[in-house]
Amino acid sequence: MRMRTAAMLAATTSLALTLAACGSGSENGDAGTSADASSGSTEQAIAGDLTVLTNRTDLLDTVFADYKTQFETLYPEVNVKFEAITDYEGEVTTRMSTDDYGDVLLIPNSISANDLPDFFEPLGSVDDLSQTYRFVASEMAFDGTSYGLAITGNANGLVYNKKVWADAGVADIPTTPAEFQEDLQMIADKTDAVPLYTNYADGWPLTQWESNRGEVTANPDAVNELADTDTPWVEGSDHYVIDSLIYDAAAAGLIETDPTTTNWEQSKADLGTGKIGTMALGSWAIVQMQESADDPADIGYMPFPVQVDGKFHTVITGDYKNAINIHSKNKAAAKAWLLWFADESGYAVDQGGVSPRIDGPTPDTLKDFDTAGVEYLELNPAPAGQESTVSDIDSASEIGLWNPEYRQNIVDAARGARDESKQQLFDDLNTRWADARASVEG
């Protein structure tokens, strides 16, 4: 990891000013403080033990160890400790029933917008922060206040092994779901690779499919409009097309032989070495696959196989959001880490992602999208007062659009482990959504 000495020196002054301007007025524990006589507020010192939760178990002893050194050089009175968690969503969500969930953490995807103030420290107004950072207006914000900054931004699509696809005789990336299905079948017929790997057993990789909503219809309001329909799973809709692609591939035997035995860490090596053809993941995964590949040039990234008006689209979204535990005893140090991570660490670009800063660089990992003429799409924020409506409907329906079980059920039905046809699945989902919408919206 490269050191950014000059940038970090400049950031020291900037962070100090930002922290003073944006400091919380809430209870901050027993750390050293300095009183501001003019305002009557208390400004907490940037010091203390800082526990940072992360899902990047693979970077703990390398990249994150370097971050610790850099940050503690800037703030010698802070001691950073990392907790790397494999089942991040499950374990952290459980821990949030207590006060003990670190000082800085990644907000679990299952947290509803209206619950953010109960768990996380406010970072500032959406209007102010959106002048500097991407993904603030529509992600992890509530009532005009932001509660998290993205660790990186992702384009969405499918990471694939170019050699596997070429060996199968596929010359061009697919432009329709039908072409995609045909290409997977060619991989099955002409190679030994698993055409489409779901990572069913780990669960969370299946949630990555949800990030493609909006691309099918090239509609920046695709998510907001879920609050206005009783039938999200109707032919031609984002969810219908995404989930049909999963179901059809599984029903045709174009996924793992036994999905219940998949392994995420092994899958990275298997895609890199040509044992797997394709996986649906955000662009954050490209670098990880390249690192595991026989030849990094074998790793490609294709858009979701749908075109609107002759063009591919990809939704760019923030990845996990760094946030501050509202119960942290060292909130000033936590905020210093959060801002340093977004502004100075270089994590986003080093991991092949889109910088959370508007003025940040674009990664080389998305050159395939440039070649394919992919248009970038950022989803619109929910209308004021409706920030949590879609998540409230989802919760009431017990579907769990961001929960693994939702698409594990689709895979199970397709492979015969559940006695449901695709249409029966979609009818049931529509019914549950409509009932939940009626209960939430009246």
C-alpha positions as a LaTeX table, in Angstrom:
\begin{tabular}{lrrr}
\hline
Residue & $x$ (\AA) & $y$ (\AA) & $z$ (\AA) \\
\hline
Met1 & 0.00 & 0.00 & 0.00 \\
Arg2 & 1.43 & 3.37 & $-0.91$ \\
Met3 & 1.96 & 6.06 & 1.71 \\
Arg4 & 0.28 & 9.40 & 1.14 \\
Thr5 & 2.44 & 11.52 & 3.43 \\
Ala6 & 1.79 & 14.95 & 1.95 \\
Ala7 & $-1.91$ & 14.31 & 1.58 \\
Met8 & $-2.16$ & 13.04 & 5.13 \\
Leu9 & $-0.35$ & 16.09 & 6.52 \\
Ala10 & $-2.83$ & 18.31 & 4.71 \\
Ala11 & $-5.65$ & 16.13 & 5.97 \\
Thr12 & $-4.61$ & 16.64 & 9.58 \\
Thr13 & $-5.64$ & 20.28 & 9.53 \\
Ser14 & $-8.73$ & 19.54 & 7.45 \\
Leu15 & $-9.88$ & 16.79 & 9.78 \\
Ala16 & $-9.37$ & 18.92 & 12.85 \\
Leu17 & $-11.50$ & 21.67 & 11.36 \\
Thr18 & $-14.14$ & 19.20 & 10.22 \\
Leu19 & $-14.32$ & 17.52 & 13.60 \\
Ala20 & $-14.66$ & 20.84 & 15.35 \\
Ala21 & $-17.42$ & 21.90 & 12.97 \\
Cys22 & $-19.27$ & 18.58 & 12.98 \\
Gly23 & $-18.67$ & 17.39 & 16.54 \\
Ser24 & $-21.56$ & 15.68 & 18.25 \\
Gly25 & $-23.33$ & 17.25 & 21.14 \\
Ser26 & $-24.17$ & 13.84 & 22.62 \\
Glu27 & $-22.61$ & 12.14 & 25.64 \\
Asn28 & $-19.03$ & 11.17 & 24.81 \\
Gly29 & $-17.74$ & 9.23 & 27.82 \\
Asp30 & $-14.74$ & 9.96 & 30.01 \\
Ala31 & $-12.08$ & 10.79 & 27.42 \\
Gly32 & $-10.23$ & 14.09 & 27.72 \\
Thr33 & $-12.19$ & 17.11 & 26.55 \\
Ser34 & $-11.80$ & 20.84 & 26.05 \\
Ala35 & $-14.63$ & 23.21 & 26.75 \\
Asp36 & $-15.88$ & 25.75 & 24.20 \\
Ala37 & $-16.95$ & 28.62 & 26.44 \\
Ser38 & $-18.67$ & 30.53 & 23.65 \\
Ser39 & $-21.07$ & 27.74 & 22.74 \\
Gly40 & $-21.23$ & 25.78 & 25.94 \\
Ser41 & $-20.46$ & 22.56 & 23.99 \\
Thr42 & $-17.76$ & 20.02 & 24.81 \\
Glu43 & $-15.23$ & 18.96 & 22.17 \\
Gln44 & $-13.75$ & 15.52 & 22.71 \\
Ala45 & $-10.05$ & 14.83 & 22.25 \\
Ile46 & $-8.93$ & 12.57 & 19.40 \\
Ala47 & $-7.59$ & 9.86 & 21.67 \\
Gly48 & $-8.37$ & 6.50 & 23.18 \\
Asp49 & $-8.81$ & 2.87 & 22.16 \\
Leu50 & $-10.74$ & 2.51 & 18.90 \\
Thr51 & $-12.37$ & $-0.77$ & 17.88 \\
Val52 & $-13.14$ & $-1.00$ & 14.17 \\
Leu53 & $-15.33$ & $-3.81$ & 12.86 \\
Thr54 & $-14.73$ & $-5.06$ & 9.31 \\
Asn55 & $-15.88$ & $-7.84$ & 7.02 \\
Arg56 & $-12.48$ & $-7.99$ & 5.28 \\
Thr57 & $-10.99$ & $-10.97$ & 7.04 \\
Asp58 & $-8.53$ & $-11.32$ & 4.15 \\
Leu59 & $-6.96$ & $-7.89$ & 4.70 \\
Leu60 & $-6.55$ & $-7.89$ & 8.46 \\
Asp61 & $-2.83$ & $-8.64$ & 8.65 \\
Thr62 & $-1.78$ & $-6.71$ & 5.54 \\
Val63 & $-3.77$ & $-3.73$ & 4.31 \\
Phe64 & $-5.48$ & $-2.95$ & 7.60 \\
Ala65 & $-2.24$ & $-3.35$ & 9.54 \\
Asp66 & $-0.78$ & $-0.66$ & 7.28 \\
Tyr67 & $-3.81$ & 1.56 & 7.88 \\
Lys68 & $-3.30$ & 1.23 & 11.62 \\
Thr69 & 0.29 & 2.39 & 11.30 \\
Gln70 & $-0.63$ & 5.36 & 9.10 \\
Phe71 & $-3.53$ & 6.50 & 11.25 \\
Glu72 & $-1.68$ & 6.15 & 14.56 \\
Thr73 & 1.17 & 8.19 & 13.08 \\
Leu74 & $-1.30$ & 11.01 & 12.52 \\
Tyr75 & $-3.05$ & 10.48 & 15.85 \\
Pro76 & $-0.52$ & 9.01 & 18.30 \\
Glu77 & $-2.99$ & 9.08 & 21.19 \\
Val78 & $-5.30$ & 6.64 & 19.39 \\
Asn79 & $-4.87$ & 2.87 & 19.48 \\
Val80 & $-6.75$ & 1.13 & 16.66 \\
Lys81 & $-7.89$ & $-2.46$ & 17.04 \\
Phe82 & $-9.71$ & $-4.37$ & 14.29 \\
Glu83 & $-12.31$ & $-7.11$ & 14.61 \\
Ala84 & $-12.67$ & $-9.02$ & 11.34 \\
Ile85 & $-15.97$ & $-10.91$ & 11.19 \\
Thr86 & $-16.76$ & $-13.65$ & 8.67 \\
Asp87 & $-20.55$ & $-13.73$ & 9.15 \\
Tyr88 & $-20.67$ & $-9.96$ & 9.31 \\
Glu89 & $-24.37$ & $-9.39$ & 8.72 \\
Gly90 & $-25.50$ & $-12.07$ & 11.15 \\
Glu91 & $-23.07$ & $-11.45$ & 13.99 \\
Val92 & $-23.12$ & $-7.67$ & 13.94 \\
Thr93 & $-26.91$ & $-7.46$ & 13.71 \\
Thr94 & $-27.08$ & $-9.67$ & 16.79 \\
Arg95 & $-24.49$ & $-7.58$ & 18.64 \\
Met96 & $-26.49$ & $-4.44$ & 17.94 \\
Ser97 & $-29.06$ & $-5.63$ & 20.47 \\
Thr98 & $-26.43$ & $-4.55$ & 23.01 \\
Asp99 & $-24.18$ & $-1.47$ & 23.20 \\
Asp100 & $-21.11$ & $-3.53$ & 22.26 \\
Tyr101 & $-20.69$ & $-3.29$ & 18.51 \\
Gly102 & $-17.37$ & $-1.51$ & 18.16 \\
Asp103 & $-16.65$ & 2.19 & 17.81 \\
Val104 & $-16.63$ & 2.26 & 14.00 \\
Leu105 & $-18.52$ & $-0.37$ & 12.06 \\
Leu106 & $-20.04$ & $-1.13$ & 8.68 \\
Ile107 & $-23.80$ & $-0.58$ & 8.81 \\
Pro108 & $-25.51$ & $-3.93$ & 8.17 \\
Asn109 & $-27.62$ & $-3.88$ & 5.00 \\
Ser110 & $-30.68$ & $-5.05$ & 6.92 \\
Ile111 & $-30.92$ & $-1.87$ & 9.03 \\
Ser112 & $-33.97$ & 0.23 & 8.15 \\
Ala113 & $-33.47$ & 3.93 & 7.50 \\
Asn114 & $-35.70$ & 4.99 & 10.36 \\
Asp115 & $-33.64$ & 2.87 & 12.77 \\
Leu116 & $-30.36$ & 4.62 & 11.95 \\
Pro117 & $-30.69$ & 7.31 & 14.66 \\
Asp118 & $-31.10$ & 4.62 & 17.31 \\
Phe119 & $-27.77$ & 2.97 & 16.57 \\
Phe120 & $-25.44$ & 5.45 & 14.88 \\
Glu121 & $-24.02$ & 8.89 & 15.47 \\
Pro122 & $-25.20$ & 11.54 & 12.94 \\
Leu123 & $-22.36$ & 12.69 & 10.67 \\
Gly124 & $-23.94$ & 15.85 & 9.28 \\
Ser125 & $-26.61$ & 16.98 & 6.88 \\
Val126 & $-27.10$ & 15.21 & 3.58 \\
Asp127 & $-27.01$ & 18.56 & 1.77 \\
Asp128 & $-23.58$ & 19.41 & 3.19 \\
Leu129 & $-21.92$ & 16.02 & 2.90 \\
Ser130 & $-23.23$ & 15.37 & $-0.61$ \\
Gln131 & $-21.10$ & 18.25 & $-1.83$ \\
Thr132 & $-18.03$ & 16.12 & $-1.12$ \\
Tyr133 & $-19.16$ & 12.49 & $-1.04$ \\
Arg134 & $-21.05$ & 10.16 & $-3.36$ \\
Phe135 & $-23.92$ & 7.92 & $-2.24$ \\
Val136 & $-24.90$ & 10.16 & 0.68 \\
Ala137 & $-28.30$ & 11.33 & $-0.54$ \\
Ser138 & $-29.92$ & 7.93 & $-1.00$ \\
Glu139 & $-27.95$ & 5.53 & 1.21 \\
Met140 & $-27.90$ & 5.27 & 5.01 \\
Ala141 & $-29.57$ & 8.63 & 5.54 \\
Phe142 & $-32.75$ & 9.57 & 7.34 \\
Asp143 & $-34.69$ & 12.81 & 7.65 \\
Gly144 & $-31.97$ & 14.82 & 5.91 \\
Thr145 & $-29.16$ & 13.46 & 8.08 \\
Ser146 & $-26.35$ & 11.12 & 7.01 \\
Tyr147 & $-25.21$ & 8.27 & 9.25 \\
Gly148 & $-22.52$ & 6.58 & 7.14 \\
Leu149 & $-19.86$ & 7.15 & 4.49 \\
Ala150 & $-19.19$ & 4.49 & 1.87 \\
Ile151 & $-15.90$ & 2.63 & 2.16 \\
Thr152 & $-15.93$ & 2.40 & $-1.63$ \\
Gly153 & $-18.35$ & 2.61 & $-4.51$ \\
Asn154 & $-19.32$ & $-0.28$ & $-6.71$ \\
Ala155 & $-20.53$ & $-0.70$ & $-10.21$ \\
Asn156 & $-22.67$ & $-3.81$ & $-10.53$ \\
Gly157 & $-22.60$ & $-6.71$ & $-12.93$ \\
Leu158 & $-20.88$ & $-10.08$ & $-13.30$ \\
Val159 & $-17.25$ & $-10.99$ & $-12.79$ \\
Tyr160 & $-16.10$ & $-13.74$ & $-15.14$ \\
Asn161 & $-13.14$ & $-15.69$ & $-16.39$ \\
Lys162 & $-12.49$ & $-14.54$ & $-19.95$ \\
Lys163 & $-10.51$ & $-17.67$ & $-20.82$ \\
Val164 & $-13.39$ & $-19.94$ & $-19.77$ \\
Trp165 & $-15.84$ & $-17.98$ & $-21.87$ \\
Ala166 & $-13.47$ & $-17.95$ & $-24.85$ \\
Asp167 & $-12.82$ & $-21.71$ & $-24.52$ \\
Ala168 & $-16.61$ & $-22.21$ & $-24.62$ \\
Gly169 & $-16.72$ & $-20.37$ & $-27.93$ \\
Val170 & $-18.46$ & $-17.23$ & $-26.69$ \\
Ala171 & $-17.21$ & $-14.27$ & $-28.69$ \\
Asp172 & $-19.36$ & $-11.42$ & $-27.40$ \\
Ile173 & $-20.83$ & $-10.54$ & $-24.04$ \\
Pro174 & $-24.56$ & $-11.32$ & $-23.87$ \\
Thr175 & $-27.09$ & $-8.54$ & $-24.37$ \\
Thr176 & $-30.20$ & $-10.42$ & $-23.18$ \\
Pro177 & $-31.01$ & $-12.97$ & $-20.46$ \\
Ala178 & $-31.69$ & $-15.56$ & $-23.19$ \\
Glu179 & $-28.22$ & $-15.04$ & $-24.67$ \\
Phe180 & $-26.73$ & $-15.26$ & $-21.19$ \\
Gln181 & $-28.47$ & $-18.59$ & $-20.62$ \\
Glu182 & $-27.21$ & $-19.88$ & $-23.96$ \\
Asp183 & $-23.66$ & $-18.81$ & $-23.11$ \\
Leu184 & $-23.81$ & $-20.58$ & $-19.75$ \\
Gln185 & $-24.97$ & $-23.72$ & $-21.52$ \\
Met186 & $-22.00$ & $-23.47$ & $-23.91$ \\
Ile187 & $-19.66$ & $-23.26$ & $-20.93$ \\
Ala188 & $-21.29$ & $-26.37$ & $-19.46$ \\
Asp189 & $-21.05$ & $-28.25$ & $-22.76$ \\
Lys190 & $-17.50$ & $-27.29$ & $-23.77$ \\
Thr191 & $-15.56$ & $-26.77$ & $-20.53$ \\
Asp192 & $-15.23$ & $-28.29$ & $-17.07$ \\
Ala193 & $-16.09$ & $-25.00$ & $-15.34$ \\
Val194 & $-19.20$ & $-24.33$ & $-13.27$ \\
Pro195 & $-20.98$ & $-21.83$ & $-15.55$ \\
Leu196 & $-22.60$ & $-19.71$ & $-12.80$ \\
Tyr197 & $-21.54$ & $-20.02$ & $-9.17$ \\
Thr198 & $-24.08$ & $-18.83$ & $-6.59$ \\
Asn199 & $-22.06$ & $-19.13$ & $-3.37$ \\
Tyr200 & $-25.32$ & $-20.35$ & $-1.85$ \\
Ala201 & $-23.85$ & $-21.71$ & 1.39 \\
Asp202 & $-22.15$ & $-18.47$ & 2.44 \\
Gly203 & $-25.42$ & $-16.72$ & 1.73 \\
Trp204 & $-24.35$ & $-13.11$ & 1.52 \\
Pro205 & $-23.03$ & $-13.36$ & $-2.09$ \\
Leu206 & $-26.61$ & $-14.07$ & $-3.17$ \\
Thr207 & $-27.60$ & $-10.64$ & $-1.83$ \\
Gln208 & $-25.36$ & $-9.10$ & $-4.48$ \\
Trp209 & $-28.00$ & $-9.77$ & $-7.13$ \\
Glu210 & $-30.23$ & $-7.17$ & $-5.48$ \\
Ser211 & $-27.75$ & $-4.45$ & $-6.42$ \\
Asn212 & $-28.68$ & $-4.88$ & $-10.11$ \\
Arg213 & $-32.19$ & $-3.47$ & $-9.67$ \\
Gly214 & $-32.55$ & $-0.36$ & $-11.78$ \\
Glu215 & $-30.27$ & $-1.69$ & $-14.51$ \\
Val216 & $-32.91$ & $-3.84$ & $-16.18$ \\
Thr217 & $-35.19$ & $-0.85$ & $-16.75$ \\
Ala218 & $-32.53$ & 1.89 & $-16.69$ \\
Asn219 & $-34.71$ & 3.55 & $-14.09$ \\
Pro220 & $-33.13$ & 5.63 & $-11.29$ \\
Asp221 & $-36.42$ & 5.42 & $-9.39$ \\
Ala222 & $-36.65$ & 1.62 & $-9.58$ \\
Val223 & $-36.33$ & 1.20 & $-5.82$ \\
Asn224 & $-38.59$ & 4.11 & $-4.89$ \\
Glu225 & $-41.32$ & 2.76 & $-7.16$ \\
Leu226 & $-41.44$ & $-0.46$ & $-5.16$ \\
Ala227 & $-43.52$ & 1.55 & $-2.71$ \\
Asp228 & $-46.11$ & 2.15 & $-5.45$ \\
Thr229 & $-46.68$ & $-1.34$ & $-6.80$ \\
Asp230 & $-48.31$ & $-4.54$ & $-5.58$ \\
Thr231 & $-46.48$ & $-6.64$ & $-8.17$ \\
Pro232 & $-42.69$ & $-6.17$ & $-8.20$ \\
Trp233 & $-42.35$ & $-9.65$ & $-9.75$ \\
Val234 & $-44.20$ & $-9.01$ & $-13.00$ \\
Glu235 & $-42.70$ & $-9.82$ & $-16.38$ \\
Gly236 & $-40.26$ & $-7.15$ & $-17.52$ \\
Ser237 & $-39.67$ & $-5.70$ & $-14.06$ \\
Asp238 & $-36.23$ & $-5.58$ & $-12.45$ \\
His239 & $-36.95$ & $-8.26$ & $-9.87$ \\
Tyr240 & $-38.69$ & $-10.55$ & $-12.34$ \\
Val241 & $-35.76$ & $-10.44$ & $-14.77$ \\
Ile242 & $-33.06$ & $-10.77$ & $-12.10$ \\
Asp243 & $-34.73$ & $-13.64$ & $-10.29$ \\
Ser244 & $-35.71$ & $-15.40$ & $-13.52$ \\
Leu245 & $-32.07$ & $-15.40$ & $-14.56$ \\
Ile246 & $-31.12$ & $-17.10$ & $-11.28$ \\
Tyr247 & $-34.01$ & $-19.57$ & $-11.43$ \\
Asp248 & $-33.51$ & $-20.50$ & $-15.08$ \\
Ala249 & $-29.78$ & $-21.10$ & $-14.65$ \\
Ala250 & $-30.33$ & $-23.25$ & $-11.56$ \\
Ala251 & $-33.19$ & $-25.18$ & $-13.18$ \\
Ala252 & $-30.96$ & $-26.00$ & $-16.16$ \\
Gly253 & $-28.20$ & $-27.32$ & $-13.91$ \\
Leu254 & $-25.83$ & $-24.50$ & $-14.77$ \\
Ile255 & $-24.82$ & $-23.77$ & $-11.16$ \\
Glu256 & $-22.92$ & $-25.78$ & $-8.52$ \\
Thr257 & $-23.81$ & $-29.46$ & $-8.28$ \\
Asp258 & $-24.46$ & $-29.09$ & $-4.55$ \\
Pro259 & $-25.05$ & $-25.42$ & $-3.61$ \\
Thr260 & $-25.13$ & $-26.27$ & 0.11 \\
Thr261 & $-21.38$ & $-26.98$ & 0.09 \\
Thr262 & $-20.11$ & $-23.78$ & $-1.56$ \\
Asn263 & $-17.19$ & $-21.85$ & $-0.07$ \\
Trp264 & $-16.57$ & $-18.15$ & $-0.66$ \\
Glu265 & $-12.80$ & $-18.09$ & $-0.16$ \\
Gln266 & $-12.31$ & $-21.14$ & $-2.36$ \\
Ser267 & $-14.59$ & $-19.68$ & $-5.03$ \\
Lys268 & $-12.24$ & $-16.75$ & $-5.57$ \\
Ala269 & $-9.40$ & $-19.10$ & $-6.43$ \\
Asp270 & $-11.68$ & $-21.31$ & $-8.51$ \\
Leu271 & $-12.88$ & $-18.42$ & $-10.68$ \\
Gly272 & $-9.33$ & $-17.16$ & $-11.04$ \\
Thr273 & $-8.06$ & $-20.56$ & $-12.16$ \\
Gly274 & $-10.95$ & $-21.35$ & $-14.49$ \\
Lys275 & $-12.97$ & $-23.81$ & $-12.41$ \\
Ile276 & $-15.81$ & $-21.27$ & $-12.30$ \\
Gly277 & $-17.03$ & $-19.23$ & $-15.24$ \\
Thr278 & $-19.12$ & $-16.45$ & $-13.71$ \\
Met279 & $-20.31$ & $-14.91$ & $-10.45$ \\
Ala280 & $-22.72$ & $-12.02$ & $-9.81$ \\
Leu281 & $-20.77$ & $-9.59$ & $-7.62$ \\
Gly282 & $-20.11$ & $-5.89$ & $-7.34$ \\
Ser283 & $-17.01$ & $-4.46$ & $-8.96$ \\
Trp284 & $-15.29$ & $-4.61$ & $-5.56$ \\
Ala285 & $-14.69$ & $-8.31$ & $-6.30$ \\
Ile286 & $-12.57$ & $-7.78$ & $-9.41$ \\
Val287 & $-9.31$ & $-7.15$ & $-7.55$ \\
Gln288 & $-9.86$ & $-10.15$ & $-5.28$ \\
Met289 & $-10.40$ & $-12.40$ & $-8.29$ \\
Gln290 & $-7.35$ & $-10.98$ & $-10.08$ \\
Glu291 & $-5.22$ & $-11.71$ & $-7.03$ \\
Ser292 & $-6.36$ & $-15.35$ & $-7.15$ \\
Ala293 & $-6.02$ & $-15.81$ & $-10.91$ \\
Asp294 & $-3.39$ & $-17.70$ & $-12.87$ \\
Asp295 & $-3.30$ & $-14.58$ & $-15.05$ \\
Pro296 & $-5.01$ & $-11.40$ & $-13.78$ \\
Ala297 & $-5.83$ & $-10.52$ & $-17.38$ \\
Asp298 & $-8.21$ & $-13.50$ & $-17.45$ \\
Ile299 & $-10.60$ & $-11.70$ & $-15.10$ \\
Gly300 & $-13.27$ & $-9.62$ & $-16.80$ \\
Tyr301 & $-16.36$ & $-7.71$ & $-15.74$ \\
Met302 & $-19.53$ & $-7.69$ & $-17.79$ \\
Pro303 & $-22.72$ & $-5.66$ & $-17.34$ \\
Phe304 & $-25.99$ & $-7.30$ & $-16.42$ \\
Pro305 & $-27.25$ & $-8.90$ & $-19.67$ \\
Val306 & $-30.02$ & $-6.43$ & $-20.51$ \\
Gln307 & $-29.95$ & $-3.39$ & $-22.78$ \\
Val308 & $-32.33$ & $-0.44$ & $-22.87$ \\
Asp309 & $-32.34$ & 1.53 & $-26.12$ \\
Gly310 & $-29.28$ & $-0.39$ & $-27.22$ \\
Lys311 & $-27.21$ & 0.44 & $-24.14$ \\
Phe312 & $-26.06$ & $-1.44$ & $-21.07$ \\
His313 & $-26.51$ & 0.24 & $-17.68$ \\
Thr314 & $-24.91$ & $-0.28$ & $-14.31$ \\
Val315 & $-26.08$ & 1.11 & $-11.02$ \\
Ile316 & $-23.25$ & 2.59 & $-9.02$ \\
Thr317 & $-23.82$ & 2.34 & $-5.31$ \\
Gly318 & $-21.91$ & 2.74 & $-2.13$ \\
Asp319 & $-20.54$ & $-0.41$ & $-0.59$ \\
Tyr320 & $-20.84$ & $-0.85$ & 3.15 \\
Lys321 & $-20.94$ & 2.46 & 5.04 \\
Asn322 & $-18.55$ & 3.23 & 7.86 \\
Ala323 & $-20.51$ & 4.57 & 10.81 \\
Ile324 & $-20.00$ & 5.46 & 14.45 \\
Asn325 & $-21.62$ & 3.48 & 17.24 \\
Ile326 & $-23.89$ & 5.91 & 19.08 \\
His327 & $-22.66$ & 4.33 & 22.33 \\
Ser328 & $-18.94$ & 4.81 & 21.56 \\
Lys329 & $-16.86$ & 6.37 & 24.32 \\
Asn330 & $-14.41$ & 7.83 & 21.79 \\
Lys331 & $-16.54$ & 9.46 & 19.13 \\
Ala332 & $-14.00$ & 12.08 & 18.10 \\
Ala333 & $-11.40$ & 9.40 & 17.38 \\
Ala334 & $-14.06$ & 7.35 & 15.62 \\
Lys335 & $-15.00$ & 10.26 & 13.37 \\
Ala336 & $-11.35$ & 10.99 & 12.63 \\
Trp337 & $-10.93$ & 7.37 & 11.49 \\
Leu338 & $-14.12$ & 7.44 & 9.41 \\
Leu339 & $-13.08$ & 10.61 & 7.55 \\
Trp340 & $-9.48$ & 9.51 & 7.12 \\
Phe341 & $-10.64$ & 6.20 & 5.68 \\
Ala342 & $-12.83$ & 7.95 & 3.10 \\
Asp343 & $-10.41$ & 10.75 & 2.25 \\
Glu344 & $-6.88$ & 9.43 & 2.65 \\
Ser345 & $-6.61$ & 5.65 & 2.98 \\
Gly346 & $-6.94$ & 4.95 & $-0.74$ \\
Tyr347 & $-8.97$ & 1.83 & 0.06 \\
Ala348 & $-11.58$ & 2.40 & $-2.66$ \\
Val349 & $-9.22$ & 2.67 & $-5.62$ \\
Asp350 & $-6.75$ & 0.11 & $-4.26$ \\
Gln351 & $-9.64$ & $-2.38$ & $-4.10$ \\
Gly352 & $-10.82$ & $-1.50$ & $-7.61$ \\
Gly353 & $-13.81$ & 0.57 & $-6.51$ \\
Val354 & $-15.24$ & 3.98 & $-7.20$ \\
Ser355 & $-14.00$ & 6.59 & $-4.76$ \\
Pro356 & $-16.57$ & 7.78 & $-2.20$ \\
Arg357 & $-15.28$ & 11.28 & $-2.86$ \\
Ile358 & $-16.79$ & 13.06 & $-5.85$ \\
Asp359 & $-13.33$ & 14.29 & $-6.83$ \\
Gly360 & $-11.74$ & 10.86 & $-6.39$ \\
Pro361 & $-10.07$ & 8.81 & $-9.18$ \\
Thr362 & $-11.71$ & 6.10 & $-11.33$ \\
Pro363 & $-10.20$ & 2.59 & $-11.10$ \\
Asp364 & $-8.62$ & 0.69 & $-13.99$ \\
Thr365 & $-10.79$ & $-2.31$ & $-13.11$ \\
Leu366 & $-13.79$ & $-0.84$ & $-14.96$ \\
Lys367 & $-12.12$ & $-0.55$ & $-18.37$ \\
Asp368 & $-14.29$ & $-3.42$ & $-19.65$ \\
Phe369 & $-17.34$ & $-1.26$ & $-19.00$ \\
Asp370 & $-15.80$ & 1.59 & $-20.97$ \\
Thr371 & $-15.28$ & $-0.79$ & $-23.90$ \\
Ala372 & $-18.89$ & $-1.98$ & $-23.70$ \\
Gly373 & $-20.22$ & 1.60 & $-23.53$ \\
Val374 & $-21.93$ & 0.99 & $-20.20$ \\
Glu375 & $-23.85$ & 3.98 & $-18.83$ \\
Tyr376 & $-23.58$ & 4.65 & $-15.11$ \\
Leu377 & $-26.74$ & 5.15 & $-13.11$ \\
Glu378 & $-27.09$ & 6.37 & $-9.52$ \\
Leu379 & $-30.44$ & 5.68 & $-7.92$ \\
Asn380 & $-32.53$ & 8.62 & $-6.75$ \\
Pro381 & $-33.09$ & 9.13 & $-3.04$ \\
Ala382 & $-36.52$ & 8.40 & $-1.63$ \\
Pro383 & $-38.92$ & 11.34 & $-1.41$ \\
Ala384 & $-38.81$ & 13.26 & 1.86 \\
Gly385 & $-40.73$ & 11.46 & 4.55 \\
Gln386 & $-40.60$ & 8.15 & 2.67 \\
Glu387 & $-36.98$ & 7.18 & 3.35 \\
Ser388 & $-37.92$ & 3.93 & 5.07 \\
Thr389 & $-41.13$ & 3.06 & 3.23 \\
Val390 & $-39.64$ & 0.38 & 0.96 \\
Ser391 & $-37.63$ & $-1.19$ & 3.77 \\
Asp392 & $-40.73$ & $-1.10$ & 6.01 \\
Ile393 & $-42.77$ & $-2.93$ & 3.37 \\
Asp394 & $-39.94$ & $-5.42$ & 2.88 \\
Ser395 & $-39.76$ & $-6.03$ & 6.62 \\
Ala396 & $-43.52$ & $-6.48$ & 6.95 \\
Ser397 & $-43.57$ & $-8.88$ & 3.99 \\
Glu398 & $-40.80$ & $-10.99$ & 5.58 \\
Ile399 & $-39.26$ & $-11.36$ & 2.12 \\
Gly400 & $-35.93$ & $-9.78$ & 3.02 \\
Leu401 & $-34.71$ & $-8.39$ & $-0.28$ \\
Trp402 & $-31.22$ & $-8.07$ & 1.21 \\
Asn403 & $-31.33$ & $-11.36$ & 3.12 \\
Pro404 & $-29.74$ & $-14.53$ & 1.68 \\
Glu405 & $-32.80$ & $-16.69$ & 2.32 \\
Tyr406 & $-34.83$ & $-14.83$ & $-0.31$ \\
Arg407 & $-32.69$ & $-16.03$ & $-3.19$ \\
Gln408 & $-31.69$ & $-19.29$ & $-1.55$ \\
Asn409 & $-35.38$ & $-20.15$ & $-1.80$ \\
Ile410 & $-35.30$ & $-19.36$ & $-5.52$ \\
Val411 & $-32.30$ & $-21.62$ & $-6.04$ \\
Asp412 & $-33.92$ & $-24.37$ & $-3.96$ \\
Ala413 & $-37.14$ & $-24.24$ & $-5.96$ \\
Ala414 & $-35.25$ & $-24.30$ & $-9.25$ \\
Arg415 & $-33.13$ & $-27.33$ & $-8.29$ \\
Gly416 & $-36.10$ & $-29.24$ & $-6.91$ \\
Ala417 & $-35.42$ & $-28.84$ & $-3.20$ \\
Arg418 & $-38.72$ & $-26.94$ & $-2.86$ \\
Asp419 & $-41.97$ & $-27.87$ & $-4.56$ \\
Glu420 & $-42.64$ & $-24.55$ & $-6.30$ \\
Ser421 & $-42.56$ & $-23.45$ & $-9.91$ \\
Lys422 & $-41.08$ & $-20.10$ & $-10.86$ \\
Gln423 & $-44.52$ & $-18.62$ & $-11.36$ \\
Gln424 & $-45.70$ & $-19.92$ & $-8.00$ \\
Leu425 & $-42.68$ & $-18.32$ & $-6.37$ \\
Phe426 & $-43.35$ & $-14.97$ & $-8.01$ \\
Asp427 & $-47.08$ & $-15.10$ & $-7.26$ \\
Asp428 & $-46.33$ & $-15.71$ & $-3.60$ \\
Leu429 & $-43.80$ & $-12.87$ & $-3.49$ \\
Asn430 & $-46.27$ & $-10.49$ & $-5.12$ \\
Thr431 & $-49.01$ & $-11.46$ & $-2.66$ \\
Arg432 & $-46.77$ & $-10.96$ & 0.34 \\
Trp433 & $-45.55$ & $-7.62$ & $-0.99$ \\
Ala434 & $-49.08$ & $-6.38$ & $-1.68$ \\
Asp435 & $-50.30$ & $-7.40$ & 1.78 \\
Ala436 & $-47.33$ & $-5.74$ & 3.46 \\
Arg437 & $-47.77$ & $-2.60$ & 1.42 \\
Ala438 & $-51.38$ & $-2.37$ & 2.50 \\
Ser439 & $-50.40$ & $-2.76$ & 6.15 \\
Val440 & $-47.62$ & $-0.15$ & 5.95 \\
Glu441 & $-49.29$ & 2.44 & 3.75 \\
Gly442 & $-52.90$ & 1.83 & 4.75 \\
\hline
\end{tabular}
